[in-house]
Amino acid sequence: MPKIKIKKFEPFEVALRRFKRICEKSGILSELKKREFYEKPSIIKKKKKKIAIKRNIKKITKGNFKKPRLY
């Protein structure tokens, strides 16, 4: 659980913003969204495989594309 120390004379809004930033960096919100609904293990595997395929296609297309030279 992220914790922050509120400084003397620090406005509440600033402290809240710092707390939200720390929560975002630690990944609490994404973990909460992930655990909100139960997903079967087979669906999780399919999602991971789909993401991996997308990532590999992106790597391949990014590496092979070259601009033509103009002479």
Secondary structure, 3 states (H helix, E strand, C coil): CCCCCCCCCCCHHHHHHHHHHHHHHHCHHHHHHHCCCCCCHHHHHHHHHHHHHHHHHHHHHHHHCCCCCCC
